Amino acid sequence: MKKTQDSEPPSYLRPPLFMIGQDACGNWVVQDQNGARGGLFVDRASALRYVRAENGYRPHAFVSITGEFELDIASRPSETPRQHAQPLDGPARRVA
């Protein structure tokens, strides 16, 4: 019989890795690798507290970025659009 090799666990089992740095305005920016989570913080301590809370207080959860690091909200995972959304500017209309 052949032994299976130990492989890396699936990404949903691994804790997220966050990047932390400062933007051009001096705010602290936190964003995970996938762009799904993160935010702007007034100080480094608050940013690190967020990272620790999001990753279950595991060590090695973040990477410090030198230079300007801007929050990239465009890289967020695409959301499934609602197919039957109602218009916001008027009452709902019945479609036959």
N, CA, C and O atoms as a MOPAC input file, in Angstrom:
PM7 MOZYME 1SCF
protein

 N      0.83100 1    -1.17400 1     0.00000 1
 C      0.00000 1     0.00000 1     0.00000 1
 C      0.87700 1     1.23800 1     0.00000 1
 O      1.97000 1     1.26200 1     0.56600 1
 N      0.36600 1     2.24900 1    -0.64500 1
 C      1.10800 1     3.49200 1    -0.77400 1
 C      0.61100 1     4.50400 1     0.25500 1
 O     -0.59500 1     4.71600 1     0.39000 1
 N      1.52600 1     5.12000 1     0.96900 1
 C      1.15400 1     6.12400 1     1.95400 1
 C      0.83500 1     7.42900 1     1.24500 1
 O      1.51500 1     7.81700 1     0.29500 1
 N     -0.19900 1     8.09500 1     1.71300 1
 C     -0.50500 1     9.40100 1     1.14300 1
 C      0.37700 1    10.43800 1     1.80900 1
 O      0.67500 1    10.35600 1     3.00000 1
 N      0.78900 1    11.41700 1     1.01500 1
 C      1.64000 1    12.46900 1     1.54900 1
 C      0.78200 1    13.46400 1     2.32500 1
 O     -0.36700 1    13.74000 1     1.97700 1
 N      1.38600 1    13.99200 1     3.39200 1
 C      0.69200 1    15.03800 1     4.13500 1
 C      0.65500 1    16.27400 1     3.24800 1
 O      1.68800 1    16.74600 1     2.77300 1
 N     -0.51700 1    16.77500 1     3.03700 1
 C     -0.64900 1    17.95700 1     2.19900 1
 C     -1.07900 1    19.13700 1     3.04600 1
 O     -1.46900 1    18.98800 1     4.20400 1
 N     -1.00000 1    20.30500 1     2.44600 1
 C     -1.40000 1    21.52900 1     3.11900 1
 C     -2.91600 1    21.52000 1     3.29600 1
 O     -3.63900 1    21.10900 1     2.38800 1
 N     -3.40800 1    21.96800 1     4.45300 1
 C     -4.86300 1    21.95700 1     4.66400 1
 C     -5.54300 1    22.92900 1     3.70300 1
 O     -4.91000 1    23.86500 1     3.21500 1
 N     -6.80900 1    22.71500 1     3.43400 1
 C     -7.53400 1    23.63600 1     2.55800 1
 C     -7.51600 1    25.05100 1     3.12900 1
 O     -7.39200 1    25.23300 1     4.34000 1
 N     -7.63800 1    26.04400 1     2.26600 1
 C     -7.52200 1    27.43300 1     2.70100 1
 C     -8.57600 1    27.81600 1     3.73400 1
 O     -8.32400 1    28.67400 1     4.58000 1
 N     -9.75400 1    27.19400 1     3.67800 1
 C    -10.78100 1    27.55900 1     4.66100 1
 C    -10.43600 1    27.06600 1     6.06000 1
 O    -11.05700 1    27.50900 1     7.02700 1
 N     -9.47100 1    26.17000 1     6.19900 1
 C     -9.05000 1    25.70000 1     7.51600 1
 C     -7.87500 1    26.50600 1     8.06800 1
 O     -7.61600 1    26.48300 1     9.27200 1
 N     -7.16300 1    27.21800 1     7.19000 1
 C     -6.01100 1    28.00300 1     7.62400 1
 C     -6.47100 1    29.37100 1     8.11900 1
 O     -7.39700 1    29.95200 1     7.55400 1
 N     -5.83600 1    29.89000 1     9.16600 1
 C     -6.20300 1    31.23200 1     9.62100 1
 C     -5.81000 1    32.25600 1     8.55400 1
 O     -4.83900 1    32.04800 1     7.82600 1
 N     -6.55000 1    33.35100 1     8.45800 1
 C     -6.23200 1    34.35000 1     7.44500 1
 C     -4.93400 1    35.08300 1     7.75900 1
 O     -4.56900 1    35.25400 1     8.92200 1
 N     -4.25100 1    35.50900 1     6.71700 1
 C     -3.03700 1    36.30800 1     6.85500 1
 C     -3.40100 1    37.73700 1     6.49200 1
 O     -3.92900 1    37.99100 1     5.40900 1
 N     -3.12400 1    38.66400 1     7.38400 1
 C     -3.45800 1    40.05800 1     7.17900 1
 C     -2.21400 1    40.87200 1     6.87400 1
 O     -1.12000 1    40.57000 1     7.35000 1
 N     -2.40300 1    41.91600 1     6.06800 1
 C     -1.35000 1    42.88900 1     5.79500 1
 C     -1.72500 1    44.14300 1     6.57400 1
 O     -2.89600 1    44.51800 1     6.64100 1
 N     -0.71500 1    44.79000 1     7.16500 1
 C     -0.96500 1    45.98500 1     7.96600 1
 C      0.07300 1    47.03600 1     7.60800 1
 O      1.26200 1    46.73800 1     7.48700 1
 N     -0.39000 1    48.26600 1     7.43900 1
 C      0.50300 1    49.36900 1     7.10500 1
 C     -0.24700 1    50.68500 1     7.22500 1
 O     -1.38000 1    50.71800 1     7.70400 1
 N      0.39300 1    51.78300 1     6.78600 1
 C     -0.22300 1    53.09700 1     6.87200 1
 C     -0.49500 1    53.65100 1     5.48000 1
 O      0.28800 1    53.45300 1     4.55100 1
 N     -1.63900 1    54.36200 1     5.35100 1
 C     -1.96400 1    54.98900 1     4.07500 1
 C     -1.36000 1    56.39200 1     4.01600 1
 O     -0.65700 1    56.80800 1     4.93800 1
 N     -1.63100 1    57.10800 1     2.94600 1
 C     -1.06100 1    58.43900 1     2.74100 1
 C     -1.52500 1    59.44900 1     3.77800 1
 O     -0.84400 1    60.44800 1     4.01000 1
 N     -2.66500 1    59.21000 1     4.40300 1
 C     -3.21000 1    60.12500 1     5.41600 1
 C     -2.76200 1    59.77700 1     6.83400 1
 O     -3.10500 1    60.48700 1     7.78000 1
 N     -2.00800 1    58.70500 1     6.99200 1
 C     -1.53800 1    58.29400 1     8.30600 1
 C     -2.44300 1    57.31300 1     9.02400 1
 O     -2.14600 1    56.91100 1    10.14900 1
 N     -3.54100 1    56.91800 1     8.39500 1
 C     -4.42000 1    55.90200 1     8.98300 1
 C     -3.75200 1    54.54200 1     8.88500 1
 O     -2.95900 1    54.29300 1     7.97700 1
 N     -4.07500 1    53.67000 1     9.82000 1
 C     -3.57600 1    52.30200 1     9.76800 1
 C     -4.55700 1    51.45100 1     8.96800 1
 O     -5.76100 1    51.46800 1     9.22100 1
 N     -4.03100 1    50.71700 1     8.01300 1
 C     -4.83600 1    49.90800 1     7.10500 1
 C     -4.57800 1    48.43900 1     7.39200 1
 O     -3.43200 1    48.01600 1     7.53600 1
 N     -5.65500 1    47.66600 1     7.47300 1
 C     -5.56300 1    46.21300 1     7.62600 1
 C     -6.39400 1    45.59600 1     6.51400 1
 O     -7.52700 1    46.00900 1     6.27000 1
 N     -5.82000 1    44.60100 1     5.84100 1
 C     -6.56500 1    43.88300 1     4.81200 1
 C     -6.03300 1    42.46200 1     4.72500 1
 O     -4.82400 1    42.23700 1     4.78200 1
 N     -6.94800 1    41.50100 1     4.58700 1
 C     -6.49000 1    40.12700 1     4.44600 1
 C     -6.07200 1    39.87200 1     3.00200 1
 O     -6.33800 1    40.68200 1     2.11500 1
 N     -5.41700 1    38.73700 1     2.78100 1
 C     -4.87900 1    38.41900 1     1.45900 1
 C     -5.94200 1    38.38600 1     0.37700 1
 O     -5.67300 1    38.74900 1    -0.76800 1
 N     -7.13200 1    37.96000 1     0.72400 1
 C     -8.20300 1    37.83200 1    -0.26300 1
 C     -8.95400 1    39.12800 1    -0.48800 1
 O     -9.74100 1    39.22600 1    -1.43000 1
 N     -8.73400 1    40.11200 1     0.34300 1
 C     -9.45200 1    41.37100 1     0.22700 1
 C    -10.85800 1    41.32200 1     0.77700 1
 O    -11.64700 1    42.23900 1     0.55200 1
 N    -11.17800 1    40.26900 1     1.49200 1
 C    -12.53500 1    40.10100 1     2.01500 1
 C    -12.75700 1    40.82200 1     3.34000 1
 O    -13.88500 1    41.20600 1     3.65000 1
 N    -11.70300 1    41.01000 1     4.12300 1
 C    -11.83600 1    41.62600 1     5.44500 1
 C    -10.76400 1    42.67700 1     5.62200 1
 O     -9.69400 1    42.60700 1     5.01800 1
 N    -11.06700 1    43.64600 1     6.45500 1
 C    -10.08300 1    44.67700 1     6.74400 1
 C    -10.75500 1    45.96900 1     7.13300 1
 O    -11.96400 1    46.00900 1     7.36200 1
 N     -9.96200 1    47.03900 1     7.21000 1
 C    -10.52600 1    48.32900 1     7.55800 1
 C     -9.45400 1    49.36000 1     7.82300 1
 O     -8.26000 1    49.08700 1     7.69900 1
 N     -9.89700 1    50.54900 1     8.19000 1
 C     -9.02400 1    51.66200 1     8.55300 1
 C     -9.08800 1    51.85800 1    10.06300 1
 O    -10.15500 1    51.74200 1    10.66700 1
 N     -7.94700 1    52.15500 1    10.66500 1
 C     -7.86700 1    52.31300 1    12.11200 1
 C     -7.05800 1    53.55600 1    12.44800 1
 O     -6.18600 1    53.96300 1    11.68100 1
 N     -7.34800 1    54.15500 1    13.59400 1
 C     -6.67100 1    55.39100 1    13.98200 1
 C     -5.27200 1    55.15400 1    14.52400 1
 O     -4.42300 1    56.04200 1    14.44200 1
 N     -5.01600 1    53.98600 1    15.07100 1
 C     -3.67100 1    53.69200 1    15.57300 1
 C     -3.31700 1    52.22400 1    15.35100 1
 O     -4.17600 1    51.39100 1    15.06300 1
 N     -2.04300 1    51.94000 1    15.49300 1
 C     -1.53500 1    50.58800 1    15.23700 1
 C     -2.10300 1    49.57200 1    16.22000 1
 O     -2.40700 1    48.43900 1    15.84800 1
 N     -2.24500 1    49.98400 1    17.47200 1
 C     -2.76800 1    49.07800 1    18.49200 1
 C     -4.17500 1    48.60000 1    18.13400 1
 O     -4.49200 1    47.42200 1    18.29800 1
 N     -5.00900 1    49.50100 1    17.65000 1
 C     -6.37800 1    49.12000 1    17.24300 1
 C     -6.34600 1    48.17700 1    16.05300 1
 O     -7.11700 1    47.21900 1    15.98900 1
 N     -5.45400 1    48.45000 1    15.11300 1
 C     -5.33500 1    47.58500 1    13.93600 1
 C     -4.89300 1    46.18000 1    14.34100 1
 O     -5.43700 1    45.19300 1    13.84500 1
 N     -3.92600 1    46.08400 1    15.22400 1
 C     -3.45600 1    44.77700 1    15.67700 1
 C     -4.51400 1    44.04700 1    16.50300 1
 O     -4.62700 1    42.82400 1    16.42200 1
 N     -5.28000 1    44.77900 1    17.28600 1
 C     -6.36600 1    44.17100 1    18.05800 1
 C     -7.39400 1    43.53100 1    17.11600 1
 O     -7.89800 1    42.44000 1    17.38400 1
 N     -7.69700 1    44.22200 1    16.01100 1
 C     -8.62200 1    43.68300 1    15.01700 1
 C     -8.06100 1    42.39900 1    14.40200 1
 O     -8.78100 1    41.41100 1    14.26000 1
 N     -6.78700 1    42.41300 1    14.04100 1
 C     -6.15800 1    41.23200 1    13.44300 1
 C     -6.21000 1    40.05500 1    14.40900 1
 O     -6.55400 1    38.94100 1    14.01300 1
 N     -5.87400 1    40.29200 1    15.65600 1
 C     -5.89700 1    39.21100 1    16.65200 1
 C     -7.30100 1    38.64500 1    16.83700 1
 O     -7.47300 1    37.43200 1    16.95400 1
 N     -8.29500 1    39.51200 1    16.86300 1
 C     -9.67000 1    39.05400 1    17.04100 1
 C    -10.15300 1    38.26600 1    15.82500 1
 O    -10.89800 1    37.29800 1    15.97800 1
 N     -9.74800 1    38.65900 1    14.64100 1
 C    -10.19000 1    37.99700 1    13.41300 1
 C     -9.53600 1    36.63800 1    13.19100 1
 O    -10.12500 1    35.76700 1    12.55200 1
 N     -8.33400 1    36.44700 1    13.70700 1
 C     -7.64100 1    35.18600 1    13.43800 1
 C     -7.60300 1    34.25400 1    14.63700 1
 O     -6.85100 1    33.27900 1    14.63100 1
 N     -8.37800 1    34.52400 1    15.64200 1
 C     -8.41300 1    33.63400 1    16.80000 1
 C     -7.17800 1    33.71800 1    17.67200 1
 O     -6.81600 1    32.74400 1    18.33200 1
 N     -6.52200 1    34.87700 1    17.68400 1
 C     -5.34200 1    35.13300 1    18.51900 1
 C     -4.17600 1    34.18000 1    18.22200 1
 O     -3.41600 1    33.81400 1    19.11800 1
 N     -4.05400 1    33.79400 1    16.97700 1
 C     -2.91400 1    32.95700 1    16.56700 1
 C     -1.72100 1    33.84400 1    16.23700 1
 O     -1.89400 1    34.94000 1    15.70300 1
 N     -0.51100 1    33.38100 1    16.54900 1
 C      0.67300 1    34.17300 1    16.20100 1
 C      0.91300 1    34.14300 1    14.69400 1
 O      0.35100 1    33.30900 1    13.98500 1
 N      1.73000 1    35.03400 1    14.22300 1
 C      2.12600 1    35.11200 1    12.80200 1
 C      0.92900 1    35.35100 1    11.89900 1
 O      0.82300 1    34.74500 1    10.83300 1
 N      0.03300 1    36.22700 1    12.31500 1
 C     -1.19500 1    36.46000 1    11.56500 1
 C     -1.11500 1    37.66300 1    10.64200 1
 O     -2.03500 1    37.90600 1     9.86200 1
 N     -0.00600 1    38.43200 1    10.72100 1
 C      0.05000 1    39.62300 1     9.88500 1
 C      1.44900 1    39.85200 1     9.33000 1
 O      2.44400 1    39.33500 1     9.83800 1
 N      1.48100 1    40.65000 1     8.26700 1
 C      2.72100 1    41.05700 1     7.62800 1
 C      2.71700 1    42.57600 1     7.61400 1
 O      1.73500 1    43.18600 1     7.19300 1
 N      3.79800 1    43.19400 1     8.06800 1
 C      3.89800 1    44.65200 1     8.05200 1
 C      4.33600 1    45.11600 1     6.67000 1
 O      5.28100 1    44.58100 1     6.09000 1
 N      3.64200 1    46.10900 1     6.15900 1
 C      3.94000 1    46.68100 1     4.85300 1
 C      4.64500 1    48.01200 1     5.06900 1
 O      4.15600 1    48.85900 1     5.81600 1
 N      5.78800 1    48.20200 1     4.42300 1
 C      6.48900 1    49.48300 1     4.50900 1
 C      6.02200 1    50.36800 1     3.36700 1
 O      5.57600 1    49.87400 1     2.33100 1
 N      6.12500 1    51.66200 1     3.55400 1
 C      5.63300 1    52.59300 1     2.54700 1
 C      4.13100 1    52.75600 1     2.67700 1
 O      3.52100 1    52.29900 1     3.64400 1
 N      3.54100 1    53.41700 1     1.68200 1
 C      2.09300 1    53.63900 1     1.72900 1
 C      1.34200 1    52.37100 1     1.35900 1
 O      1.68800 1    51.67400 1     0.40600 1
 N      0.30600 1    52.09200 1     2.13700 1
 C     -0.53100 1    50.91000 1     1.92300 1
 C     -1.98300 1    51.37300 1     1.96100 1
 O     -2.51700 1    51.67600 1     3.02700 1
 N     -2.60600 1    51.42600 1     0.81200 1
 C     -3.97700 1    51.91400 1     0.71000 1
 C     -4.96300 1    50.75100 1     0.79200 1
 O     -4.69900 1    49.66500 1     0.27700 1
 N     -6.08300 1    50.98600 1     1.43400 1
 C     -7.14700 1    49.99500 1     1.51400 1
 C     -7.73000 1    49.80800 1     0.11700 1
 O     -8.15200 1    50.77500 1    -0.51600 1
 N     -7.75400 1    48.57800 1    -0.35700 1
 C     -8.22000 1    48.26900 1    -1.70100 1
 C     -9.57100 1    47.58100 1    -1.60500 1
 O     -9.65000 1    46.36300 1    -1.44600 1
 N    -10.63400 1    48.37200 1    -1.70300 1
 C    -11.96300 1    47.76900 1    -1.61200 1
 C    -12.40500 1    47.17600 1    -2.93800 1
 O    -13.40300 1    46.45600 1    -2.98900 1
 N    -11.68600 1    47.46300 1    -4.00300 1
 C    -12.03900 1    46.90500 1    -5.31400 1
 C    -11.68200 1    45.43100 1    -5.40800 1
 O    -12.22400 1    44.72700 1    -6.26000 1
 N    -10.78500 1    44.94500 1    -4.55800 1
 C    -10.35500 1    43.55200 1    -4.64300 1
 C    -11.22400 1    42.60700 1    -3.82900 1
 O    -10.90700 1    41.42500 1    -3.69200 1
 N    -12.32500 1    43.13000 1    -3.28500 1
 C    -13.21500 1    42.27300 1    -2.49300 1
 C    -13.78500 1    41.18600 1    -3.37600 1
 O    -14.02400 1    41.40900 1    -4.56300 1
 N    -14.00500 1    40.02100 1    -2.81700 1
 C    -14.60500 1    38.94600 1    -3.60700 1
 C    -15.95600 1    39.38900 1    -4.15700 1
 O    -16.72500 1    40.06700 1    -3.47500 1
 N    -16.22600 1    39.00600 1    -5.37100 1
 C    -17.47700 1    39.43700 1    -5.98500 1
 C    -18.65900 1    38.79700 1    -5.27300 1
 O    -18.63500 1    37.61900 1    -4.91600 1
 N    -19.66800 1    39.58600 1    -5.08300 1
 C    -20.87400 1    39.09300 1    -4.43100 1
 C    -21.85500 1    38.66700 1    -5.50900 1
 O    -21.88400 1    39.23700 1    -6.60000 1
 N    -22.63900 1    37.68500 1    -5.20200 1
 C    -23.65200 1    37.23800 1    -6.14400 1
 C    -24.74900 1    38.28200 1    -6.20900 1
 O    -25.36000 1    38.59500 1    -5.18700 1
 N    -25.01400 1    38.83100 1    -7.39300 1
 C    -26.06600 1    39.84900 1    -7.47200 1
 C    -27.43500 1    39.23500 1    -7.25700 1
 O    -27.68300 1    38.09400 1    -7.64800 1
 N    -28.31300 1    39.98900 1    -6.64100 1
 C    -29.67700 1    39.51200 1    -6.44900 1
 C    -30.40400 1    39.61400 1    -7.78200 1
 O    -30.37600 1    40.66500 1    -8.42400 1
 N    -31.03600 1    38.56400 1    -8.19200 1
 C    -31.66800 1    38.53600 1    -9.49700 1
 C    -33.01300 1    39.24100 1    -9.50500 1
 O    -33.43200 1    39.71100 1   -10.56200 1
 N    -33.69400 1    39.33700 1    -8.40600 1
 C    -35.02700 1    39.90800 1    -8.36600 1
 C    -35.05900 1    41.14600 1    -7.47000 1
 O    -35.97300 1    41.29300 1    -6.65900 1
 N    -34.09500 1    42.01900 1    -7.60300 1
 C    -34.04600 1    43.21300 1    -6.77400 1
 C    -35.10900 1    44.20700 1    -7.21700 1
 O    -35.38000 1    44.35600 1    -8.40900 1
 N    -35.70300 1    44.88000 1    -6.25100 1
 C    -36.71600 1    45.88700 1    -6.53600 1
 C    -36.03500 1    47.23400 1    -6.71500 1
 O    -35.01600 1    47.48400 1    -6.07000 1
 N    -36.56200 1    48.11700 1    -7.57100 1
 C    -35.97400 1    49.44400 1    -7.71700 1
 C    -36.13300 1    50.24000 1    -6.42200 1
 O    -37.11600 1    50.08300 1    -5.69800 1
 N    -35.15700 1    51.08700 1    -6.14600 1
 C    -35.18800 1    51.85600 1    -4.91100 1
 C    -35.99000 1    53.13400 1    -5.02500 1
 O    -36.34300 1    53.71600 1    -3.99900 1
 N    -36.29600 1    53.59900 1    -6.23900 1
 C    -36.90500 1    54.90300 1    -6.42400 1
 C    -38.44000 1    54.88800 1    -6.51700 1
 O    -39.03500 1    55.93000 1    -6.79200 1
 N    -39.06900 1    53.79100 1    -6.30600 1
 C    -40.51800 1    53.79000 1    -6.40800 1
 C    -41.10300 1    52.53800 1    -5.77900 1
 O    -40.37300 1    51.67500 1    -5.29200 1
 N    -42.43200 1    52.44800 1    -5.79500 1
 C    -43.07200 1    51.25700 1    -5.21800 1
 C    -42.81100 1    50.02800 1    -6.07900 1
 O    -42.49300 1    50.13700 1    -7.26300 1
 N    -42.94800 1    48.88500 1    -5.47700 1
 C    -42.74300 1    47.62100 1    -6.20300 1
 C    -43.85600 1    47.46200 1    -7.22100 1
 O    -45.01700 1    47.76000 1    -6.94200 1
 N    -43.49300 1    46.99000 1    -8.40100 1
 C    -44.48100 1    46.78900 1    -9.45400 1
 C    -44.66800 1    45.30600 1    -9.70800 1
 O    -43.72800 1    44.51800 1    -9.60600 1
 N    -45.85600 1    44.95200 1   -10.02900 1
 C    -46.14900 1    43.55600 1   -10.33000 1
 C    -45.85600 1    43.28900 1   -11.80800 1
 O    -46.29400 1    44.03100 1   -12.68700 1
 N    -45.11000 1    42.22200 1   -12.05800 1
 C    -44.77000 1    41.84300 1   -13.42000 1
 C    -45.48100 1    40.55000 1   -13.73200 1
 O    -45.35800 1    39.57100 1   -12.99500 1
 N    -46.23700 1    40.54300 1   -14.83800 1
 C    -47.02100 1    39.33700 1   -15.20400 1
 C    -46.15900 1    38.29100 1   -15.83200 1
 O    -46.65200 1    37.22400 1   -16.19700 1

